[in-house]
């Protein structure tokens, strides 16, 4: 009995520690951090709408809204309710609402084993590019691992003595992609990659993915997974990730 009480106290202490981190990191990144610890809060209740699908779009038969698939570099942080079904309930495809996003703007397929999923945007929503996404923080992932190994915290978190301000690393990424020139690899790529999920106040339910990769000659790059363009990684970012 005492052992069970000690374990419960340990869980409580861990929960309080996580809450302290969330408060330090600011509301937006705190939500993303909590999502990454707790996983999907997907509701498997039957979808409320039926839909049709052609080569380029999904159309909600009830609202008439048509959705277009985003590039794989745009992902959902967490899914909520089953929303649309295409085909029969037993064999059809189900799409879900995205937490903190309006279903009239974004819906998503179910996540795969690595936490990835295709997000669909309403036709009325412009294509998302990095300049529109306006990232403020990021989570760093390794291939095959669906839990972040590191974070670039936003400016609010940097005001806390125990948390490093990661704003400059997010700015390195933005500057490299928005202000840099496309790069050509000097050799074949190695298999060691880091997946950087950028988080935004403008799109709080989504992430924008950039891959940090290295070729056999030791040159480091950033691959924008939305545009599929390749850029040289800034020295400061390279040192932070590889150091």
Residue frames relative to the residue before (quaternion, step in Angstrom):
aa qw qx qy qz dx dy dz
X 1.0000 0.0000 0.0000 0.0000 0.00 0.00 0.00
X 0.6592 0.5014 -0.3062 0.4694 3.57 0.96 -0.90
X 0.6242 0.5470 -0.3387 0.4432 3.53 1.06 -0.82
X 0.6547 0.5122 -0.3103 0.4613 3.59 0.99 -0.87
X 0.6410 0.5205 -0.3211 0.4638 3.57 1.05 -0.76
X 0.6394 0.5195 -0.3222 0.4664 3.57 1.02 -0.84
X 0.6495 0.5149 -0.3188 0.4599 3.57 0.99 -0.82
X 0.6381 0.5214 -0.3217 0.4663 3.58 0.99 -0.81
X 0.6459 0.5103 -0.3174 0.4708 3.57 1.01 -0.82
X 0.6304 0.5335 -0.3329 0.4550 3.57 1.05 -0.77
X 0.6448 0.5121 -0.3185 0.4696 3.58 1.00 -0.85
X 0.6384 0.5312 -0.3233 0.4536 3.58 1.01 -0.86
X 0.6520 0.5129 -0.3147 0.4613 3.58 0.95 -0.89
X 0.6437 0.5131 -0.3216 0.4679 3.58 1.00 -0.81
X 0.6422 0.5220 -0.3228 0.4593 3.59 0.97 -0.84
X 0.6623 0.4981 -0.3050 0.4694 3.58 0.95 -0.87
X 0.6246 0.5312 -0.3409 0.4599 3.58 1.07 -0.75
X 0.6508 0.5123 -0.3152 0.4633 3.59 0.96 -0.86
X 0.6407 0.5203 -0.3294 0.4585 3.59 0.96 -0.86
X 0.6299 0.5307 -0.3348 0.4577 3.60 1.00 -0.78
X 0.6426 0.5114 -0.3209 0.4718 3.57 1.01 -0.80
X 0.6439 0.5308 -0.3256 0.4445 3.56 0.97 -0.85
X 0.6595 0.5013 -0.3095 0.4668 3.55 0.93 -0.85
X 0.6556 0.5111 -0.3129 0.4595 3.57 1.00 -0.76
X 0.7110 0.4781 -0.2590 0.4460 3.54 0.99 -0.83
X 0.5415 -0.6111 0.4213 0.3948 3.59 1.17 -0.26
X 0.6805 -0.5436 0.3112 0.3804 3.57 -1.16 0.63
X 0.6877 0.4972 -0.3101 0.4286 3.60 0.74 -0.97
X 0.7369 0.4080 -0.2590 0.4727 3.56 0.65 -1.05
X 0.5678 0.5889 -0.3823 0.4298 3.55 1.15 -0.51
X 0.6399 0.5171 -0.3247 0.4667 3.57 0.97 -0.80
X 0.6613 0.5009 -0.3053 0.4676 3.56 0.92 -0.91
X 0.6378 0.5307 -0.3212 0.4564 3.59 0.98 -0.86
X 0.6652 0.5020 -0.3038 0.4618 3.56 0.91 -0.93
X 0.6203 0.5436 -0.3324 0.4573 3.57 1.03 -0.82
X 0.6801 0.5006 -0.2983 0.4449 3.57 0.89 -0.93
X 0.6666 0.4841 -0.3038 0.4786 3.61 1.13 -0.58
X 0.7769 0.3910 -0.1841 0.4578 3.55 0.94 -0.86
X 0.4249 -0.7130 0.4648 0.3083 3.62 1.17 -0.37
X 0.7569 -0.3898 0.2808 0.4430 3.52 -1.35 -0.20
X 0.2374 -0.7376 0.6152 0.1451 3.51 -1.17 0.73
X 0.1671 0.8469 -0.4887 0.1267 3.55 1.16 0.74
X 0.2714 -0.7411 0.5965 0.1463 3.53 -1.01 0.90
X 0.2517 -0.8109 0.5141 0.1213 3.58 -0.58 1.16
X 0.3003 0.7422 -0.5385 0.2627 3.62 1.14 0.47
X 0.6413 -0.5445 0.3572 0.4058 3.62 -1.09 0.57
X 0.5468 -0.6189 0.4451 0.3461 3.62 -0.99 0.77
X 0.4342 -0.7252 0.4777 0.2394 3.56 -1.07 0.69
X 0.7638 0.2882 -0.1662 0.5531 3.61 1.21 -0.44
X 0.2829 -0.6991 0.6175 0.2234 3.54 -1.24 0.48
X 0.1335 -0.8039 0.5788 0.0292 3.55 -1.18 0.58
X 0.2934 -0.7095 0.6071 0.2049 3.52 -1.35 0.30
X 0.1744 -0.7894 0.5838 0.0752 3.56 -1.18 0.55
X 0.0714 -0.7556 0.6475 0.0688 3.55 -1.04 0.83
X 0.8052 -0.3147 0.1870 0.4666 3.61 -1.22 -0.29
X 0.8219 0.2588 -0.1089 0.4956 3.60 0.99 -0.70
X 0.8273 0.1832 -0.0724 0.5261 3.62 1.10 -0.39
X 0.2885 -0.6835 0.6383 0.2053 3.47 -1.44 0.34
X 0.1175 -0.8061 0.5778 0.0505 3.59 -0.86 0.93
X 0.3721 -0.7083 0.5668 0.1964 3.52 -0.85 1.10
X 0.3648 -0.7742 0.4738 0.2074 3.59 -0.48 1.18
X 0.6593 0.5111 -0.3173 0.4510 3.58 1.16 -0.49
X 0.7835 0.3179 -0.1686 0.5065 3.61 0.84 -0.94
X 0.4102 -0.7152 0.4678 0.3184 3.57 1.19 -0.51
X 0.4752 0.6694 -0.4455 0.3572 3.60 1.28 0.04
X 0.1991 -0.7631 0.6049 0.1099 3.56 -0.97 0.93
X 0.1871 -0.7882 0.5832 0.0593 3.55 -1.00 0.92
X 0.2046 -0.7612 0.6078 0.0966 3.55 -1.14 0.79
X 0.4930 -0.6784 0.4558 0.2983 3.58 -0.93 0.86
X 0.3662 -0.7127 0.5609 0.2081 3.55 -0.96 0.95
X 0.6115 -0.5009 0.4310 0.4353 3.61 -1.22 0.23
X 0.6387 -0.5609 0.3661 0.3788 3.57 -1.17 0.58
X 0.5789 0.6082 -0.3664 0.4010 3.61 1.19 -0.39
X 0.6456 0.4205 -0.3187 0.5521 3.58 1.30 -0.14
X 0.0426 0.8247 -0.5596 0.0694 3.59 -0.59 1.13
X 0.4709 -0.6473 0.5211 0.2961 3.54 -1.33 0.29
X 0.4604 -0.6828 0.4931 0.2804 3.58 -0.92 0.89
X 0.7722 -0.1529 0.0965 0.6091 3.58 0.97 -0.81
X 0.3609 -0.7312 0.5457 0.1935 3.53 -1.19 0.64
X 0.2742 -0.7602 0.5657 0.1643 3.55 -1.20 0.53
X 0.8683 -0.0692 0.0712 0.4861 3.59 -0.56 -1.16
X 0.5242 -0.5590 0.5303 0.3626 3.55 -1.23 0.53
X 0.1247 -0.8483 0.5147 -0.0001 3.58 -0.69 1.09
X 0.8076 0.0699 -0.0068 0.5855 3.59 0.83 -0.99
X 0.0752 -0.7619 0.6364 0.0941 3.53 -1.20 0.51
X 0.1905 -0.7546 0.6210 0.0924 3.54 -1.04 0.89
X 0.7822 0.1949 -0.1789 0.5641 3.57 -0.52 1.16
X 0.7600 -0.3650 0.2661 0.4673 3.57 -1.26 -0.35
X 0.6253 -0.5512 0.4000 0.3809 3.54 -1.24 0.49
X 0.6839 0.4951 -0.2904 0.4504 3.60 1.06 -0.71
X 0.8273 0.2176 -0.0677 0.5134 3.58 0.86 -0.95
X 0.5245 0.6689 -0.4003 0.3424 3.58 1.23 -0.02
X 0.5206 -0.5948 0.5093 0.3403 3.52 -1.41 -0.07
X 0.1962 -0.7846 0.5804 0.0951 3.57 -0.89 0.96
X 0.1193 -0.7607 0.6334 0.0768 3.54 -1.08 0.79
X 0.3060 -0.7904 0.5234 0.0876 3.53 -1.13 0.86
X 0.5177 -0.5744 0.5159 0.3688 3.51 -1.29 0.33
X 0.3610 -0.7152 0.5632 0.2024 3.55 -1.25 0.57
X 0.4972 -0.6647 0.4666 0.3053 3.57 -0.79 1.01
X 0.8452 0.1475 -0.1626 0.4873 3.56 -1.02 0.98
X 0.6724 0.3977 -0.3215 0.5351 3.61 1.23 0.38
X 0.5039 -0.6425 0.4936 0.2994 3.57 -1.17 0.69
X 0.4545 -0.6998 0.4777 0.2748 3.61 -0.82 0.95
X 0.5772 0.5520 -0.3867 0.4610 3.59 1.23 -0.18
X 0.7115 0.4046 -0.2495 0.5175 3.58 1.31 -0.14
X 0.8230 0.0124 0.0410 0.5665 3.60 0.88 -0.94
X 0.0311 0.7348 -0.6776 -0.0028 3.52 -1.23 0.73
X 0.2171 -0.8072 0.5409 0.0930 3.60 -1.19 0.30
X 0.5036 -0.5805 0.5414 0.3409 3.52 -1.30 0.46
X 0.6300 -0.4932 0.4190 0.4292 3.57 -1.29 0.14
X 0.5277 -0.6304 0.4686 0.3234 3.57 -1.17 0.64
X 0.4056 -0.6839 0.5425 0.2711 3.55 -1.16 0.62
X 0.7727 -0.3813 0.2365 0.4490 3.59 -1.30 -0.03
X 0.7195 0.4126 -0.2407 0.5041 3.60 1.16 -0.54
X 0.6195 -0.5945 0.3355 0.3875 3.58 1.23 0.27
X 0.5364 0.6213 -0.4116 0.3961 3.59 1.24 0.15
X 0.0566 0.7854 -0.6154 0.0350 3.56 -1.22 0.43
X 0.4367 -0.6511 0.5409 0.3046 3.54 -1.24 0.45
X 0.2180 -0.7482 0.6174 0.1067 3.52 -0.94 1.02
X 0.2003 -0.7583 0.6089 0.1185 3.56 -1.12 0.73
X 0.1997 -0.7688 0.5985 0.1043 3.56 -0.97 0.91
X 0.5427 -0.5898 0.4771 0.3605 3.54 -1.14 0.61
X 0.6076 -0.5787 0.3960 0.3729 3.58 -1.07 0.69
X 0.6407 0.5402 -0.3236 0.4393 3.58 1.13 -0.60
X 0.6345 0.5179 -0.3228 0.4744 3.61 1.26 -0.33
X 0.4353 -0.7117 0.4781 0.2746 3.62 -0.67 1.00
X 0.6218 -0.5104 0.4291 0.4107 3.56 -1.24 0.40
X 0.3826 -0.7275 0.5240 0.2234 3.57 -0.99 0.84
X 0.0319 -0.7615 0.6473 -0.0062 3.53 -0.94 1.02
X 0.6975 -0.5036 0.2969 0.4144 3.56 -1.17 0.47
X 0.6474 0.5301 -0.3335 0.4343 3.59 0.96 -0.79
X 0.6679 0.4710 -0.2951 0.4949 3.61 1.14 -0.61
X 0.6358 0.5608 -0.3227 0.4210 3.56 1.07 -0.77
X 0.0988 -0.8562 0.5013 0.0766 3.58 1.16 -0.68
X 0.0014 0.8506 -0.5257 0.0074 3.64 0.60 1.07
X 0.1914 -0.7901 0.5750 0.0919 3.56 -1.16 0.67
X 0.7873 0.0663 -0.0324 0.6121 3.61 1.24 -0.31
X 0.1572 -0.8042 0.5687 0.0723 3.58 -1.26 0.16
X 0.2352 -0.7126 0.6361 0.1794 3.52 -1.35 0.42
X 0.2682 -0.7663 0.5675 0.1373 3.58 -1.01 0.83
X 0.0604 -0.8048 0.5900 -0.0232 3.55 -0.79 1.10
X 0.2915 -0.7056 0.6088 0.2159 3.55 -1.28 0.43
X 0.6359 -0.5499 0.3821 0.3838 3.56 -1.17 0.61
X 0.8126 0.2502 -0.1988 0.4873 3.55 -0.93 0.93
X 0.6972 0.3986 -0.2619 0.5351 3.59 1.27 -0.06
X 0.2052 -0.8198 0.5274 0.0875 3.56 -0.57 1.16
X 0.6070 0.4623 -0.3951 0.5115 3.57 1.08 0.75
X 0.5016 -0.6687 0.4492 0.3154 3.61 -0.89 0.86
X 0.3137 -0.7455 0.5584 0.1844 3.56 -1.08 0.75
X 0.7899 0.0402 -0.0091 0.6118 3.57 1.25 -0.31
X 0.2255 -0.7607 0.5931 0.1365 3.55 -1.33 0.28
X 0.2058 -0.6711 0.6830 0.2017 3.48 -1.37 0.41
X 0.2172 -0.8152 0.5265 0.1049 3.56 -0.17 1.28
X 0.5520 -0.6229 0.4525 0.3201 3.53 -1.23 0.54
X 0.7585 -0.4226 0.2634 0.4204 3.53 -1.35 0.20
X 0.6273 0.5521 -0.3558 0.4184 3.61 0.97 -0.80
X 0.6527 0.5190 -0.3183 0.4508 3.58 1.00 -0.81
X 0.6273 0.5718 -0.3269 0.4155 3.57 1.10 -0.71
X 0.5731 0.5839 -0.3799 0.4316 3.55 1.24 -0.25
X 0.6239 0.5020 -0.3364 0.4955 3.58 1.27 -0.27
X 0.5330 -0.6782 0.4044 0.3041 3.58 -0.79 1.02
X 0.7137 0.4756 -0.2586 0.4444 3.59 1.07 -0.72
X 0.7173 0.4089 -0.2324 0.5140 3.61 1.24 -0.19
X 0.3829 -0.7302 0.5218 0.2190 3.55 -0.80 1.04
X 0.4130 -0.6766 0.5520 0.2587 3.58 -0.99 0.86
X 0.1610 -0.8260 0.5371 0.0572 3.57 -0.48 1.22
X 0.3113 0.7922 -0.4866 0.1965 3.58 1.27 0.16
X 0.6635 0.5263 -0.3308 0.4162 3.59 0.87 -0.88
X 0.6409 0.5199 -0.3395 0.4513 3.61 1.06 -0.61
X 0.6126 0.5157 -0.3355 0.4962 3.57 1.11 -0.68
X 0.6529 0.5058 -0.3120 0.4696 3.58 1.01 -0.82
X 0.5842 0.5648 -0.3718 0.4488 3.62 1.06 -0.68
X 0.6711 0.4996 -0.2947 0.4616 3.56 0.91 -0.95
X 0.6620 0.5055 -0.3072 0.4603 3.57 0.87 -0.95
X 0.6813 0.4934 -0.2991 0.4505 3.60 0.85 -0.95
X 0.6484 0.5309 -0.3256 0.4378 3.59 0.97 -0.82
X 0.7339 0.4253 -0.2323 0.4760 3.56 0.94 -0.90
X 0.7432 0.4102 -0.2332 0.4743 3.59 0.86 -0.92
X 0.7928 0.3015 -0.1592 0.5052 3.58 1.07 -0.67
X 0.6340 0.5654 -0.3290 0.4126 3.56 1.23 -0.23
X 0.4791 -0.6292 0.5209 0.3213 3.50 -1.36 0.11
X 0.5823 -0.5722 0.4399 0.3742 3.54 -1.17 0.58
X 0.2700 -0.7761 0.5573 0.1187 3.55 -1.09 0.81
X 0.2758 -0.7088 0.6193 0.1952 3.52 -1.34 0.41
X 0.4621 -0.6875 0.4701 0.3047 3.63 -0.78 0.90
X 0.4223 -0.7121 0.5068 0.2402 3.56 -1.10 0.74
X 0.7902 0.0156 -0.0120 0.6125 3.58 1.30 -0.10
X 0.7197 -0.4032 0.3128 0.4708 3.56 -1.26 -0.15
X 0.4955 -0.6546 0.4863 0.2991 3.55 -1.19 0.60
X 0.4263 -0.6486 0.5605 0.2887 3.52 -1.19 0.62
X 0.5625 -0.6284 0.4197 0.3355 3.58 -1.25 0.23
X 0.5639 0.5847 -0.4019 0.4225 3.60 1.23 0.08
X 0.0853 0.7982 -0.5831 0.1248 3.53 -0.56 1.23
X 0.1942 -0.7355 0.6342 0.1383 3.53 -1.27 0.53
X 0.2506 -0.7709 0.5736 0.1181 3.55 -0.88 1.01
X 0.1490 -0.8027 0.5761 0.0402 3.55 -0.56 1.21
X 0.1206 -0.7875 0.6028 0.0441 3.56 -0.58 1.17
X 0.2180 -0.7914 0.5650 0.0828 3.53 -0.50 1.26
X 0.1905 -0.7881 0.5805 0.0745 3.56 -0.99 0.94
X 0.1794 -0.8204 0.5428 -0.0054 3.51 -1.08 0.87
X 0.4475 -0.6483 0.5398 0.2966 3.54 -1.21 0.54
X 0.6215 0.5616 -0.3413 0.4264 3.59 1.13 -0.61
X 0.7755 0.1308 -0.0605 0.6147 3.59 1.16 -0.70
X 0.0997 -0.8782 0.4627 0.0690 3.61 0.57 1.15
X 0.6966 0.4753 -0.2880 0.4537 3.61 1.14 -0.41
X 0.7093 0.4599 -0.2301 0.4821 3.57 1.30 -0.21
X 0.1839 -0.7349 0.6242 0.1910 3.54 -1.34 0.12
X 0.2820 -0.7181 0.6142 0.1661 3.55 -1.29 0.51
X 0.2082 -0.8429 0.4903 0.0765 3.57 -0.47 1.21
X 0.0488 -0.7442 0.6661 -0.0094 3.50 -1.10 0.98
X 0.2403 -0.7806 0.5623 0.1296 3.60 -0.91 0.90
X 0.2513 -0.7273 0.6234 0.1391 3.54 -0.97 0.98
X 0.0803 0.8139 -0.5647 0.1105 3.59 -0.58 1.16
X 0.2609 -0.7667 0.5773 0.1040 3.56 -1.28 0.52
X 0.3035 -0.7354 0.5638 0.2219 3.59 -1.01 0.71
X 0.7210 -0.4718 0.2967 0.4117 3.58 -1.30 0.22
X 0.6554 0.4946 -0.3106 0.4789 3.60 1.24 -0.28
X 0.5826 -0.6266 0.3513 0.3802 3.56 1.29 0.16
X 0.4792 0.6450 -0.4529 0.3862 3.60 1.24 0.20
X 0.2424 -0.7973 0.5441 0.0980 3.58 -0.86 1.02
X 0.1220 -0.8096 0.5742 0.0002 3.54 -1.02 0.91
X 0.2685 -0.6870 0.6381 0.2211 3.49 -1.45 0.14
X 0.1287 -0.7775 0.6112 0.0739 3.56 -0.82 0.99
X 0.3051 -0.7311 0.5864 0.1692 3.56 -0.68 1.16
X 0.2809 -0.8122 0.4903 0.1446 3.60 -0.37 1.22
X 0.5802 0.5479 -0.3839 0.4645 3.57 1.28 -0.02
X 0.7804 0.2940 -0.1551 0.5296 3.58 0.89 -0.93
X 0.3344 -0.7588 0.4738 0.2964 3.60 1.33 -0.40
X 0.4628 0.6612 -0.4600 0.3702 3.59 1.13 0.58
X 0.3272 -0.7588 0.5458 0.1388 3.54 -1.17 0.75
X 0.0318 -0.7958 0.6043 -0.0227 3.58 -0.96 0.93
X 0.5472 -0.5802 0.4753 0.3716 3.56 -1.20 0.43
X 0.4177 -0.6893 0.5305 0.2624 3.56 -1.03 0.77
X 0.4770 -0.6613 0.4911 0.3066 3.62 -0.90 0.84
X 0.6245 -0.5826 0.3712 0.3643 3.57 -1.06 0.76
X 0.6580 0.5346 -0.3184 0.4242 3.59 0.93 -0.89
X 0.6601 0.4897 -0.2950 0.4872 3.56 1.03 -0.81
X 0.6354 0.5379 -0.3255 0.4483 3.57 0.97 -0.90
X 0.6621 0.5064 -0.3060 0.4599 3.58 0.92 -0.91
X 0.6558 0.5204 -0.3112 0.4497 3.59 0.99 -0.82
X 0.7240 0.4412 -0.2549 0.4649 3.60 0.90 -0.88
X 0.7665 0.3732 -0.1987 0.4835 3.60 0.88 -0.89
X 0.5954 0.6140 -0.3592 0.3736 3.55 1.23 -0.45
